[in-house]
Amino acid sequence: MIFGISLPLSTWLILIVAAVLALIIPFGIVGSITSFLPEPIDLIASNLLAGIGFPILLCYLHSRKMFGRGLGSVFFKIYTWFYLILGLFSISFGFLAYETPQLAGILIGVIMLATGLGMLWWSRRTAARLQAAYADEAERHAAAEREEQIQIQSEAIARAEAMKGN
């Protein structure tokens, strides 16, 4: 049981492989799209779009799934934890790689860690909003039931008064 979800081992392996591919593939796709740009802008644009844009898209899709089905996505959780872990590793290796810290590795690690934390925050925020929506719906349902009971009682009182009058 991982993340509070019990799945067969083969399913977990498929999800992990899919998350690893989802980490790698956007860089290739976005890199080929931005290849017409000059070199420094191409590198920055492809890394920002793939490294931050794709997780933002996944956050949107995760929230749509949560509000559509009421269930979260295990894939999204694995992807988020990969971002967090890879960000920490990148920061660590940036400091420990050579005698001098590698600023590029540290910067990539900070961006990945911040993106992972943002995805984790988005997931928790979406879950809280969904629970609030469920609570509001339950409250509206209870109020509608109370209103219906009041209507039934008032009709019963009106019938009793009508019978009493006869």
DSSP file (Angstrom, degrees, kcal/mol; ACC not computed):
  #  RESIDUE AA STRUCTURE BP1 BP2  ACC     N-H-->O    O-->H-N    N-H-->O    O-->H-N    TCO  KAPPA ALPHA  PHI   PSI    X-CA   Y-CA   Z-CA
    1    1 A M              0   0    0      0, 0.0     2,-0.4     0, 0.0     5,-0.2   0.000 360.0 360.0 360.0 118.4    0.0    0.0    0.0
    2    2 A I  B >   +A    5   0A   0      3,-2.0     3,-2.0     1,-0.1     5,-0.0  -0.980 360.0   2.6-125.8 138.1    1.5    3.3   -1.2
    3    3 A F  T 3  S-     0   0    0     -2,-0.4    -1,-0.1     1,-0.3     3,-0.1   0.736 129.8 -64.3  59.2  23.4   -0.2    6.7   -0.9
    4    4 A G  T 3  S+     0   0    0      1,-0.2     2,-0.5    -3,-0.1    -1,-0.3   0.663 113.8 117.6  76.0  15.1   -3.0    4.9    0.9
    5    5 A I  B <   -A    2   0A   0     -3,-2.0    -3,-2.0     2,-0.0     2,-0.7  -0.964  54.4-151.2-122.2 130.1   -3.8    2.9   -2.3
    6    6 A S        +     0   0    0     -2,-0.5    -3,-0.0    -5,-0.2     0, 0.0  -0.884  31.3 153.9-102.9 111.9   -3.5   -0.8   -2.6
    7    7 A L        -     0   0    0     -2,-0.7    -2,-0.0     1,-0.0     5,-0.0  -0.924  48.4 -91.0-131.0 156.4   -2.6   -1.9   -6.2
    8    8 A P     >  -     0   0    0      0, 0.0     4,-2.0     0, 0.0     3,-0.4  -0.293  39.6-112.7 -63.2 155.5   -0.9   -5.0   -7.6
    9    9 A L  H  > S+     0   0    0      1,-0.2     4,-2.5     2,-0.2     5,-0.2   0.872 116.4  56.5 -59.3 -39.4    2.8   -4.7   -8.0
   10   10 A S  H  > S+     0   0    0      1,-0.2     4,-2.2     2,-0.2    -1,-0.2   0.879 106.6  50.2 -62.6 -36.9    2.5   -4.9  -11.8
   11   11 A T  H  > S+     0   0    0     -3,-0.4     4,-2.4     2,-0.2    -1,-0.2   0.907 109.7  50.6 -67.1 -41.4    0.2   -1.9  -11.8
   12   12 A W  H  X S+     0   0    0     -4,-2.0     4,-2.5     1,-0.2    -2,-0.2   0.919 110.6  49.6 -61.8 -42.6    2.7    0.1   -9.6
   13   13 A L  H  X S+     0   0    0     -4,-2.5     4,-2.5     2,-0.2    -2,-0.2   0.909 110.7  49.5 -63.6 -41.4    5.5   -0.8  -12.0
   14   14 A I  H  X S+     0   0    0     -4,-2.2     4,-2.5     1,-0.2    -1,-0.2   0.915 112.2  48.6 -62.8 -42.5    3.5    0.4  -15.0
   15   15 A L  H  X S+     0   0    0     -4,-2.4     4,-2.2     2,-0.2    -2,-0.2   0.892 111.6  49.0 -65.1 -39.6    2.6    3.6  -13.2
   16   16 A I  H  X S+     0   0    0     -4,-2.5     4,-2.4     2,-0.2    -2,-0.2   0.926 112.3  47.6 -67.0 -43.9    6.2    4.3  -12.3
   17   17 A V  H  X S+     0   0    0     -4,-2.5     4,-2.5     1,-0.2    -2,-0.2   0.912 112.2  50.7 -62.5 -41.7    7.4    3.6  -15.8
   18   18 A A  H  X S+     0   0    0     -4,-2.5     4,-2.2     1,-0.2    -1,-0.2   0.890 110.4  49.4 -63.1 -39.0    4.7    5.9  -17.2
   19   19 A A  H  X S+     0   0    0     -4,-2.2     4,-1.2     2,-0.2    -2,-0.2   0.899 110.5  49.8 -68.1 -39.3    5.7    8.7  -14.8
   20   20 A V  H  X S+     0   0    0     -4,-2.4     4,-1.5     2,-0.2     3,-0.4   0.925 112.7  47.1 -64.0 -43.3    9.3    8.4  -15.7
   21   21 A L  H  X S+     0   0    0     -4,-2.5     4,-3.2     1,-0.2    -2,-0.2   0.877 108.7  55.2 -64.5 -36.3    8.4    8.6  -19.4
   22   22 A A  H  < S+     0   0    0     -4,-2.2    -1,-0.2     1,-0.2    -2,-0.2   0.747 107.1  51.5 -69.3 -21.7    6.2   11.5  -18.6
   23   23 A L  H  < S+     0   0    0     -4,-1.2     4,-0.3    -3,-0.4    -1,-0.2   0.847 120.4  32.8 -76.6 -34.9    9.2   13.2  -17.1
   24   24 A I  H >X S+     0   0    0     -4,-1.5     4,-1.1     2,-0.1     3,-0.9   0.905 108.9  60.7 -90.3 -46.4   11.3   12.6  -20.2
   25   25 A I  H 3X S+     0   0    0     -4,-3.2     4,-2.4     1,-0.2     3,-0.4   0.853  96.5  58.9 -59.4 -42.6    9.0   12.8  -23.2
   26   26 A P  H 3> S+     0   0    0      0, 0.0     4,-2.9     0, 0.0     5,-0.4   0.856 102.2  56.2 -58.0 -32.3    7.8   16.4  -22.7
   27   27 A F  H <> S+     0   0    0     -3,-0.9     4,-1.8    -4,-0.3    -2,-0.2   0.898 110.0  45.0 -65.5 -38.8   11.4   17.7  -23.0
   28   28 A G  H  X S+     0   0    0     -4,-1.1     4,-1.9    -3,-0.4    -1,-0.2   0.917 116.5  44.9 -69.0 -43.2   11.8   16.0  -26.3
   29   29 A I  H  X S+     0   0    0     -4,-2.4     4,-1.6     2,-0.2    -2,-0.2   0.954 118.3  41.5 -66.7 -49.8    8.5   17.2  -27.7
   30   30 A V  H  X S+     0   0    0     -4,-2.9     4,-2.5    -5,-0.2    -1,-0.2   0.867 112.1  57.2 -67.1 -34.8    8.8   20.7  -26.5
   31   31 A G  H  < S+     0   0    0     -4,-1.8    -1,-0.2    -5,-0.4    -2,-0.2   0.884 107.7  47.0 -62.7 -38.3   12.5   20.7  -27.5
   32   32 A S  H  < S+     0   0    0     -4,-1.9     3,-0.5     1,-0.2    -1,-0.2   0.827 112.4  50.6 -73.1 -29.6   11.5   19.9  -31.1
   33   33 A I  H >< S+     0   0    0     -4,-1.6     3,-0.5     1,-0.2    -2,-0.2   0.897 115.4  41.0 -72.1 -40.3    8.8   22.5  -31.1
   34   34 A T  G >< S+     0   0    0     -4,-2.5     3,-1.5     1,-0.2    -1,-0.2   0.298  83.5 104.7 -91.2  10.6   11.2   25.3  -29.9
   35   35 A S  G 3   +     0   0    0     -3,-0.5    -1,-0.2     1,-0.3    -2,-0.1   0.702  69.4  66.1 -67.3 -18.3   14.1   24.2  -32.0
   36   36 A F  G <  S+     0   0    0     -3,-0.5    -1,-0.3    -4,-0.2    -2,-0.1   0.661  85.2  91.2 -77.3 -14.3   13.6   27.1  -34.4
   37   37 A L  S <  S-     0   0    0     -3,-1.5     5,-0.0     1,-0.1     6,-0.0  -0.379  93.8 -87.9 -76.2 157.7   14.5   29.6  -31.7
   38   38 A P     >  -     0   0    0      0, 0.0     4,-2.9     0, 0.0     5,-0.2  -0.274  52.4 -95.4 -62.3 157.8   18.1   30.8  -31.2
   39   39 A E  H  > S+     0   0    0      1,-0.2     4,-2.2     2,-0.2     5,-0.2   0.835 116.9  39.8 -52.7 -55.6   20.2   28.6  -28.9
   40   40 A P  H  > S+     0   0    0      0, 0.0     4,-2.0     0, 0.0    -1,-0.2   0.912 120.3  46.0 -67.3 -35.4   20.0   30.2  -25.5
   41   41 A I  H  > S+     0   0    0     -3,-0.2     4,-3.0     2,-0.2     5,-0.3   0.879 110.5  54.7 -70.2 -36.8   16.3   31.1  -25.9
   42   42 A D  H  X S+     0   0    0     -4,-2.9     4,-2.6     2,-0.2     5,-0.3   0.929 109.9  46.2 -60.1 -47.0   15.6   27.6  -27.2
   43   43 A L  H  X S+     0   0    0     -4,-2.2     4,-2.1    -5,-0.2     5,-0.2   0.922 115.9  44.9 -63.7 -45.6   17.1   26.0  -24.1
   44   44 A I  H  X S+     0   0    0     -4,-2.0     4,-2.5    -5,-0.2     5,-0.2   0.934 115.8  46.4 -65.6 -46.2   15.3   28.3  -21.7
   45   45 A A  H  X S+     0   0    0     -4,-3.0     4,-2.8     1,-0.2     5,-0.3   0.917 113.4  47.8 -64.8 -43.9   12.0   28.0  -23.4
   46   46 A S  H  X S+     0   0    0     -4,-2.6     4,-2.3    -5,-0.3     5,-0.3   0.907 114.5  46.2 -66.7 -40.0   12.1   24.2  -23.8
   47   47 A N  H  X S+     0   0    0     -4,-2.1     4,-2.4    -5,-0.3     5,-0.3   0.897 115.6  45.8 -69.4 -39.1   13.1   23.7  -20.2
   48   48 A L  H  X>S+     0   0    0     -4,-2.5     4,-2.0    -5,-0.2     5,-1.7   0.931 116.1  44.7 -69.4 -43.6   10.5   26.1  -18.8
   49   49 A L  I  <>S+     0   0    0     -4,-2.8     5,-1.3    -5,-0.2    -2,-0.2   0.925 123.6  34.7 -66.6 -43.6    7.7   24.7  -21.0
   50   50 A A  I  <5S+     0   0    0     -4,-2.3    -2,-0.2    -5,-0.3     4,-0.2   0.881 123.7  43.0 -78.9 -37.9    8.5   21.1  -20.3
   51   51 A G  I  <5S+     0   0    0     -4,-2.4    -3,-0.2    -5,-0.3    -2,-0.2   0.768 136.4  10.8 -81.8 -25.7    9.7   21.4  -16.8
   52   52 A I  I  X5S+     0   0    0     -4,-2.0     4,-1.8    -5,-0.3    -3,-0.2   0.693 124.4  56.2-119.4 -39.6    7.0   23.8  -15.5
   53   53 A G  I  ><S+     0   0    0     -5,-1.7     4,-2.2     2,-0.2    -3,-0.2   0.908 106.8  49.8 -65.1 -43.4    4.3   23.9  -18.3
   54   54 A F  H  ><S+     0   0    0     -5,-1.3     4,-2.5     1,-0.2    -1,-0.2   0.924 110.2  49.7 -65.5 -44.2    3.7   20.1  -18.4
   55   55 A P  H  > S+     0   0    0      0, 0.0     4,-2.3     0, 0.0    -1,-0.2   0.872 109.4  53.2 -61.1 -33.8    3.2   19.9  -14.6
   56   56 A I  H  X S+     0   0    0     -4,-1.8     4,-2.2     2,-0.2    -2,-0.2   0.920 109.0  49.1 -64.9 -41.5    0.8   22.8  -14.7
   57   57 A L  H  X S+     0   0    0     -4,-2.2     4,-2.5     1,-0.2    -1,-0.2   0.911 110.9  50.2 -61.1 -42.4   -1.2   20.9  -17.4
   58   58 A L  H  X S+     0   0    0     -4,-2.5     4,-2.6     2,-0.2    -2,-0.2   0.873 107.9  53.4 -64.8 -36.5   -1.1   17.8  -15.1
   59   59 A C  H  X S+     0   0    0     -4,-2.3     4,-2.4     2,-0.2    -2,-0.2   0.930 110.2  47.6 -62.3 -44.4   -2.4   19.9  -12.2
   60   60 A Y  H  X S+     0   0    0     -4,-2.2     4,-2.2     1,-0.2    -2,-0.2   0.940 113.8  46.5 -61.3 -47.3   -5.3   21.1  -14.3
   61   61 A L  H  X S+     0   0    0     -4,-2.5     4,-2.2     1,-0.2    -1,-0.2   0.871 111.1  53.4 -64.0 -36.2   -6.1   17.6  -15.5
   62   62 A H  H  X S+     0   0    0     -4,-2.6     4,-2.6     2,-0.2    -1,-0.2   0.922 109.7  46.9 -64.3 -44.2   -5.8   16.3  -11.9
   63   63 A S  H  X S+     0   0    0     -4,-2.4     4,-2.4     2,-0.2     5,-0.2   0.889 111.1  52.1 -67.2 -36.8   -8.3   18.8  -10.6
   64   64 A R  H  X S+     0   0    0     -4,-2.2     4,-1.8     2,-0.2    -1,-0.2   0.903 111.6  47.1 -63.0 -40.7  -10.7   18.1  -13.4
   65   65 A K  H  X>S+     0   0    0     -4,-2.2     4,-3.0     2,-0.2     5,-0.9   0.907 110.6  52.2 -67.2 -41.0  -10.5   14.4  -12.6
   66   66 A M  H  X5S+     0   0    0     -4,-2.6     4,-1.2     1,-0.2    -2,-0.2   0.929 116.2  39.2 -60.8 -45.2  -11.0   15.1   -8.9
   67   67 A F  H  <5S+     0   0    0     -4,-2.4    -1,-0.2     2,-0.2    -2,-0.2   0.744 119.6  47.9 -78.9 -21.9  -14.1   17.1   -9.5
   68   68 A G  H  <5S+     0   0    0     -4,-1.8    -2,-0.2    -5,-0.2    -3,-0.2   0.916 133.1   9.9 -81.9 -45.9  -15.4   14.8  -12.3
   69   69 A R  H  <5S-     0   0    0     -4,-3.0    -3,-0.2     2,-0.3    -2,-0.2   0.629  91.3-123.6-109.0 -19.4  -15.0   11.5  -10.6
   70   70 A G  S  <<S+     0   0    0     -4,-1.2     2,-0.4    -5,-0.9    -4,-0.2   0.566  77.6 107.8  83.5   8.0  -14.2   12.3   -7.0
   71   71 A L        -     0   0    0     -6,-0.7    -1,-0.3     1,-0.0    -2,-0.3  -0.910  62.9-132.2-120.4 146.9  -11.0   10.3   -7.2
   72   72 A G        -     0   0    0     -2,-0.4     2,-0.5    -3,-0.1     3,-0.1  -0.226  28.0-105.2 -83.5-178.2   -7.4   11.5   -7.3
   73   73 A S     >  -     0   0    0      1,-0.1     4,-1.8    -2,-0.1     5,-0.1  -0.950  14.4-161.9-116.5 121.8   -4.7   10.2   -9.7
   74   74 A V  H  > S+     0   0    0     -2,-0.5     4,-2.6     1,-0.2     5,-0.2   0.888  97.1  57.2 -65.6 -38.4   -2.0    7.8   -8.5
   75   75 A F  H  > S+     0   0    0      1,-0.2     4,-2.7     2,-0.2    -1,-0.2   0.914 105.2  50.9 -56.8 -44.3    0.0    8.8  -11.6
   76   76 A F  H  > S+     0   0    0      1,-0.2     4,-2.5     2,-0.2    -1,-0.2   0.903 110.3  49.2 -62.3 -41.5   -0.2   12.5  -10.5
   77   77 A K  H  X S+     0   0    0     -4,-1.8     4,-2.4     2,-0.2    -2,-0.2   0.920 112.4  46.9 -65.4 -43.1    1.1   11.6   -7.0
   78   78 A I  H  X S+     0   0    0     -4,-2.6     4,-2.3     2,-0.2    -2,-0.2   0.925 113.0  49.8 -63.4 -43.8    4.0    9.5   -8.4
   79   79 A Y  H  X S+     0   0    0     -4,-2.7     4,-2.1    -5,-0.2    -2,-0.2   0.909 110.7  50.3 -60.4 -43.8    4.9   12.3  -10.9
   80   80 A T  H  X S+     0   0    0     -4,-2.5     4,-2.1     1,-0.2    -1,-0.2   0.925 111.0  47.7 -61.6 -45.7    4.8   14.8   -8.0
   81   81 A W  H  X S+     0   0    0     -4,-2.4     4,-2.8     1,-0.2     5,-0.2   0.846 108.3  55.5 -68.2 -32.8    7.1   12.7   -5.8
   82   82 A F  H  X S+     0   0    0     -4,-2.3     4,-3.1     2,-0.2     5,-0.3   0.928 108.0  49.3 -61.5 -43.5    9.5   12.2   -8.7
   83   83 A Y  H  X S+     0   0    0     -4,-2.1     4,-2.1     2,-0.2    -2,-0.2   0.922 113.2  46.5 -61.2 -43.8    9.7   16.0   -9.1
   84   84 A L  H  X S+     0   0    0     -4,-2.1     4,-2.1     2,-0.2    -2,-0.2   0.937 116.5  43.3 -64.5 -46.8   10.4   16.4   -5.4
   85   85 A I  H  X S+     0   0    0     -4,-2.8     4,-2.6     1,-0.2    -2,-0.2   0.923 115.0  48.3 -67.1 -45.3   13.0   13.6   -5.2
   86   86 A L  H  X S+     0   0    0     -4,-3.1     4,-2.6    -5,-0.2    -1,-0.2   0.862 110.0  53.7 -65.1 -34.3   14.7   14.6   -8.4
   87   87 A G  H  X S+     0   0    0     -4,-2.1     4,-2.2    -5,-0.3    -1,-0.2   0.925 110.7  45.9 -63.3 -44.3   14.8   18.3   -7.3
   88   88 A L  H  X S+     0   0    0     -4,-2.1     4,-2.5     2,-0.2    -2,-0.2   0.914 114.2  48.3 -65.1 -42.3   16.5   17.2   -4.0
   89   89 A F  H  X S+     0   0    0     -4,-2.6     4,-3.1     2,-0.2     5,-0.3   0.908 110.9  50.9 -63.5 -41.4   19.0   15.0   -5.8
   90   90 A S  H  X S+     0   0    0     -4,-2.6     4,-1.9     2,-0.2    -1,-0.2   0.907 111.8  46.7 -64.9 -41.2   19.8   17.7   -8.3
   91   91 A I  H  X S+     0   0    0     -4,-2.2     4,-1.5     2,-0.2    -1,-0.2   0.934 114.5  48.1 -64.4 -44.4   20.4   20.2   -5.5
   92   92 A S  H  X S+     0   0    0     -4,-2.5     4,-2.2     1,-0.2     3,-0.3   0.939 114.1  44.6 -62.2 -48.2   22.6   17.6   -3.6
   93   93 A F  H  X S+     0   0    0     -4,-3.1     4,-1.6     1,-0.2    -1,-0.2   0.801 107.4  60.6 -68.9 -26.9   24.6   16.7   -6.7
   94   94 A G  H  < S+     0   0    0     -4,-1.9     8,-3.1    -5,-0.3     4,-0.3   0.868 113.2  37.2 -64.8 -35.4   25.0   20.3   -7.6
   95   95 A F  H  < S+     0   0    0     -4,-1.5    -2,-0.2    -3,-0.3    -1,-0.2   0.816 125.6  38.0 -82.6 -32.3   26.7   20.9   -4.3
   96   96 A L  H  < S+     0   0    0     -4,-2.2    -2,-0.2    -5,-0.2    -3,-0.2   0.481  91.1  89.3-100.3  -2.6   28.7   17.6   -4.2
   97   97 A A  S  < S-     0   0    0     -4,-1.6     2,-0.2    -5,-0.2    -1,-0.1   0.937  99.5  -6.9 -65.6 -50.4   29.6   17.1   -7.8
   98   98 A Y  S    S-     0   0    0      2,-0.5     4,-0.1    -4,-0.3     0, 0.0  -0.633  86.6 -81.2-132.8-172.4   33.0   19.0   -7.9
   99   99 A E  S    S+     0   0    0     -2,-0.2    -2,-0.0     2,-0.1    -1,-0.0   0.847 118.9  47.5 -66.1 -32.2   35.1   21.1   -5.6
  100  100 A T  S    S-     0   0    0      1,-0.0    -2,-0.5    -4,-0.0    -3,-0.0  -0.869 101.3-101.7-108.0 144.7   32.9   24.1   -6.6
  101  101 A P        -     0   0    0      0, 0.0     2,-0.9     0, 0.0    -6,-0.2  -0.347  29.5-125.7 -63.6 141.8   29.1   24.0   -6.6
  102  102 A Q     >  -     0   0    0     -8,-3.1     4,-2.0     1,-0.2     5,-0.2  -0.805  19.5-164.5 -90.7 106.4   27.5   23.6  -10.0
  103  103 A L  H  > S+     0   0    0     -2,-0.9     4,-2.7     1,-0.2     5,-0.2   0.846  85.1  55.4 -63.3 -36.8   25.1   26.5  -10.2
  104  104 A A  H  > S+     0   0    0      2,-0.2     4,-2.5     1,-0.2    -1,-0.2   0.926 109.7  46.1 -64.6 -44.7   23.1   25.1  -13.2
  105  105 A G  H  > S+     0   0    0      2,-0.2     4,-2.2     1,-0.2    -1,-0.2   0.888 114.1  48.4 -64.4 -39.5   22.4   21.8  -11.3
  106  106 A I  H  X S+     0   0    0     -4,-2.0     4,-2.5     2,-0.2    -2,-0.2   0.916 112.0  49.0 -66.6 -42.6   21.4   23.7   -8.2
  107  107 A L  H  X S+     0   0    0     -4,-2.7     4,-2.3     2,-0.2    -2,-0.2   0.912 111.9  48.0 -64.6 -43.3   19.1   26.0  -10.1
  108  108 A I  H  X S+     0   0    0     -4,-2.5     4,-2.7     1,-0.2    -1,-0.2   0.910 112.4  50.7 -62.4 -41.5   17.4   23.1  -12.0
  109  109 A G  H  X S+     0   0    0     -4,-2.2     4,-2.8     2,-0.2    -2,-0.2   0.901 109.7  49.2 -63.2 -41.6   17.0   21.3   -8.6
  110  110 A V  H  X S+     0   0    0     -4,-2.5     4,-2.6     2,-0.2    -1,-0.2   0.910 112.5  48.1 -65.0 -41.3   15.4   24.4   -7.0
  111  111 A I  H  X S+     0   0    0     -4,-2.3     4,-2.5     2,-0.2    -2,-0.2   0.925 114.3  46.1 -64.6 -44.4   13.0   24.8  -10.0
  112  112 A M  H  X S+     0   0    0     -4,-2.7     4,-2.7     2,-0.2    -2,-0.2   0.907 114.1  48.1 -65.8 -40.9   12.1   21.1   -9.9
  113  113 A L  H  X S+     0   0    0     -4,-2.8     4,-2.6     2,-0.2    -2,-0.2   0.912 113.0  47.8 -65.3 -42.5   11.7   21.2   -6.1
  114  114 A A  H  X S+     0   0    0     -4,-2.6     4,-2.3    -5,-0.2    -2,-0.2   0.900 113.0  48.7 -65.2 -39.8    9.5   24.3   -6.3
  115  115 A T  H  X S+     0   0    0     -4,-2.5     4,-2.4     2,-0.2    -2,-0.2   0.922 112.2  48.8 -65.0 -43.6    7.4   22.8   -9.1
  116  116 A G  H  X S+     0   0    0     -4,-2.7     4,-2.4     2,-0.2    -2,-0.2   0.903 112.1  48.1 -62.2 -42.2    7.0   19.6   -7.1
  117  117 A L  H  X S+     0   0    0     -4,-2.6     4,-2.7     2,-0.2    -1,-0.2   0.884 111.0  51.6 -65.9 -37.6    6.0   21.5   -4.0
  118  118 A G  H  X S+     0   0    0     -4,-2.3     4,-2.6     2,-0.2    -2,-0.2   0.898 110.1  48.8 -64.3 -39.9    3.6   23.5   -6.1
  119  119 A M  H  X S+     0   0    0     -4,-2.4     4,-2.4     2,-0.2    -2,-0.2   0.901 111.9  48.9 -65.6 -40.3    2.0   20.3   -7.5
  120  120 A L  H  X S+     0   0    0     -4,-2.4     4,-2.2     2,-0.2    -2,-0.2   0.917 112.3  48.2 -64.4 -43.3    1.7   18.9   -3.9
  121  121 A W  H  X S+     0   0    0     -4,-2.7     4,-2.6     1,-0.2    -2,-0.2   0.912 111.3  50.7 -62.5 -42.3    0.1   22.2   -2.8
  122  122 A W  H  X S+     0   0    0     -4,-2.6     4,-2.7     2,-0.2    -2,-0.2   0.904 109.4  51.0 -62.0 -41.6   -2.3   22.1   -5.8
  123  123 A S  H  X S+     0   0    0     -4,-2.4     4,-2.2     2,-0.2    -1,-0.2   0.924 113.2  44.0 -62.8 -45.0   -3.2   18.5   -5.0
  124  124 A R  H  X S+     0   0    0     -4,-2.2     4,-2.3     2,-0.2    -2,-0.2   0.885 113.9  50.6 -68.7 -38.1   -4.0   19.3   -1.4
  125  125 A R  H  X S+     0   0    0     -4,-2.6     4,-2.6     2,-0.2    -2,-0.2   0.909 110.7  49.0 -65.0 -42.3   -5.9   22.5   -2.3
  126  126 A T  H  X S+     0   0    0     -4,-2.7     4,-2.4     2,-0.2    -2,-0.2   0.908 111.1  49.9 -64.6 -41.8   -8.0   20.6   -4.8
  127  127 A A  H  X S+     0   0    0     -4,-2.2     4,-2.4     2,-0.2    -2,-0.2   0.903 111.8  48.5 -63.2 -40.5   -8.8   17.9   -2.3
  128  128 A A  H  X S+     0   0    0     -4,-2.3     4,-2.3     2,-0.2    -2,-0.2   0.909 111.6  49.2 -66.4 -41.1   -9.8   20.6    0.2
  129  129 A R  H  X S+     0   0    0     -4,-2.6     4,-2.2     2,-0.2    -2,-0.2   0.885 111.2  50.4 -64.6 -37.5  -12.0   22.4   -2.3
  130  130 A L  H  X S+     0   0    0     -4,-2.4     4,-2.5     2,-0.2    -2,-0.2   0.913 110.4  48.8 -66.5 -42.4  -13.6   19.0   -3.2
  131  131 A Q  H  X S+     0   0    0     -4,-2.4     4,-2.5     2,-0.2    -2,-0.2   0.889 111.2  50.4 -63.9 -38.2  -14.3   18.3    0.4
  132  132 A A  H  X S+     0   0    0     -4,-2.3     4,-2.6     2,-0.2    -1,-0.2   0.891 109.9  50.5 -65.4 -38.6  -15.8   21.7    0.9
  133  133 A A  H  X S+     0   0    0     -4,-2.2     4,-2.4     2,-0.2    -2,-0.2   0.906 110.7  49.1 -65.7 -40.3  -18.0   21.2   -2.2
  134  134 A Y  H  X S+     0   0    0     -4,-2.5     4,-2.5     2,-0.2    -2,-0.2   0.918 111.9  48.9 -62.5 -42.8  -19.2   17.9   -0.8
  135  135 A A  H  X S+     0   0    0     -4,-2.5     4,-2.4     2,-0.2    -2,-0.2   0.913 111.5  49.1 -64.3 -42.5  -19.9   19.5    2.6
  136  136 A D  H  X S+     0   0    0     -4,-2.6     4,-2.7     2,-0.2    -1,-0.2   0.909 111.7  49.3 -62.5 -41.7  -21.9   22.3    0.8
  137  137 A E  H  X S+     0   0    0     -4,-2.4     4,-2.5     2,-0.2    -2,-0.2   0.903 111.3  49.0 -65.2 -40.8  -23.8   19.8   -1.2
  138  138 A A  H  X S+     0   0    0     -4,-2.5     4,-2.5     2,-0.2    -1,-0.2   0.900 112.0  49.3 -64.5 -39.7  -24.7   17.8    1.9
  139  139 A E  H  X S+     0   0    0     -4,-2.4     4,-2.5     2,-0.2    -2,-0.2   0.914 112.0  47.7 -66.1 -42.5  -25.7   21.0    3.7
  140  140 A R  H  X S+     0   0    0     -4,-2.7     4,-2.4     2,-0.2    -2,-0.2   0.896 112.2  50.3 -63.5 -39.6  -27.9   22.0    0.7
  141  141 A H  H  X S+     0   0    0     -4,-2.5     4,-2.3     2,-0.2    -2,-0.2   0.916 111.4  47.7 -64.9 -43.3  -29.4   18.5    0.6
  142  142 A A  H  X S+     0   0    0     -4,-2.5     4,-2.5     2,-0.2    -2,-0.2   0.898 112.1  50.0 -64.5 -40.0  -30.2   18.6    4.4
  143  143 A A  H  X S+     0   0    0     -4,-2.5     4,-2.6     2,-0.2    -2,-0.2   0.901 110.5  49.9 -65.3 -39.7  -31.7   22.0    4.0
  144  144 A A  H  X S+     0   0    0     -4,-2.4     4,-2.3     2,-0.2    -2,-0.2   0.897 111.3  49.1 -65.2 -39.7  -33.9   20.8    1.1
  145  145 A E  H  X S+     0   0    0     -4,-2.3     4,-2.5     2,-0.2    -2,-0.2   0.913 111.5  49.1 -65.1 -42.1  -35.0   17.8    3.2
  146  146 A R  H  X S+     0   0    0     -4,-2.5     4,-2.5     2,-0.2    -2,-0.2   0.919 111.6  49.6 -61.8 -42.9  -35.8   20.1    6.1
  147  147 A E  H  X S+     0   0    0     -4,-2.6     4,-2.3     1,-0.2    -2,-0.2   0.898 111.0  49.5 -63.0 -40.3  -37.8   22.4    3.8
  148  148 A E  H  X S+     0   0    0     -4,-2.3     4,-2.6     2,-0.2    -2,-0.2   0.901 110.8  49.5 -65.6 -40.6  -39.7   19.4    2.4
  149  149 A Q  H  X S+     0   0    0     -4,-2.5     4,-2.6     2,-0.2    -2,-0.2   0.895 110.6  50.1 -65.5 -39.0  -40.5   18.1    5.9
  150  150 A I  H  X S+     0   0    0     -4,-2.5     4,-2.6     2,-0.2    -2,-0.2   0.909 111.0  49.9 -64.2 -40.9  -41.7   21.6    6.9
  151  151 A Q  H  X S+     0   0    0     -4,-2.3     4,-2.3     2,-0.2    -2,-0.2   0.921 111.4  48.1 -63.0 -44.1  -43.9   21.6    3.7
  152  152 A I  H  X S+     0   0    0     -4,-2.6     4,-2.3     2,-0.2    -2,-0.2   0.914 113.3  48.0 -62.8 -42.9  -45.3   18.2    4.5
  153  153 A Q  H  X S+     0   0    0     -4,-2.6     4,-2.7     2,-0.2    -2,-0.2   0.901 111.0  50.0 -65.8 -40.6  -46.0   19.2    8.1
  154  154 A S  H  X S+     0   0    0     -4,-2.6     4,-2.3     2,-0.2    -1,-0.2   0.891 111.3  49.0 -67.4 -36.0  -47.7   22.4    7.1
  155  155 A E  H  X S+     0   0    0     -4,-2.3     4,-2.3     2,-0.2    -1,-0.2   0.892 111.5  49.9 -66.4 -38.6  -49.9   20.5    4.6
  156  156 A A  H  X S+     0   0    0     -4,-2.3     4,-2.5     2,-0.2    -2,-0.2   0.905 111.4  48.3 -65.8 -40.6  -50.8   18.0    7.3
  157  157 A I  H  X S+     0   0    0     -4,-2.7     4,-2.5     2,-0.2    -2,-0.2   0.906 111.1  50.8 -65.2 -40.7  -51.7   20.9    9.6
  158  158 A A  H  X S+     0   0    0     -4,-2.3     4,-2.2     2,-0.2    -2,-0.2   0.900 111.8  47.2 -64.2 -40.1  -53.8   22.5    6.9
  159  159 A R  H  X S+     0   0    0     -4,-2.3     4,-2.7     2,-0.2     5,-0.2   0.900 111.7  50.8 -66.9 -40.3  -55.6   19.2    6.3
  160  160 A A  H  X S+     0   0    0     -4,-2.5     4,-2.5     2,-0.2    -2,-0.2   0.915 111.3  47.8 -63.8 -41.1  -56.2   18.7   10.0
  161  161 A E  H  X S+     0   0    0     -4,-2.5     4,-2.1     2,-0.2    -1,-0.2   0.900 111.6  50.9 -64.6 -39.8  -57.6   22.2   10.3
  162  162 A A  H  X S+     0   0    0     -4,-2.2     4,-0.9     2,-0.2    -2,-0.2   0.897 112.9  45.4 -64.6 -39.9  -59.8   21.6    7.2
  163  163 A M  H  < S+     0   0    0     -4,-2.7     3,-0.3     2,-0.2    -2,-0.2   0.874 111.6  52.5 -69.4 -36.9  -61.1   18.3    8.8
  164  164 A K  H  < S+     0   0    0     -4,-2.5    -2,-0.2     1,-0.2    -1,-0.2   0.879 106.2  54.5 -64.9 -37.6  -61.6   20.1   12.1
  165  165 A G  H  <        0   0    0     -4,-2.1    -1,-0.2     1,-0.3    -2,-0.2   0.774 360.0 360.0 -69.3 -26.5  -63.6   22.7   10.4
  166  166 A N     <        0   0    0     -4,-0.9    -1,-0.3    -3,-0.3    -2,-0.2   0.452 360.0 360.0 -78.9 360.0  -66.0   20.1    8.9
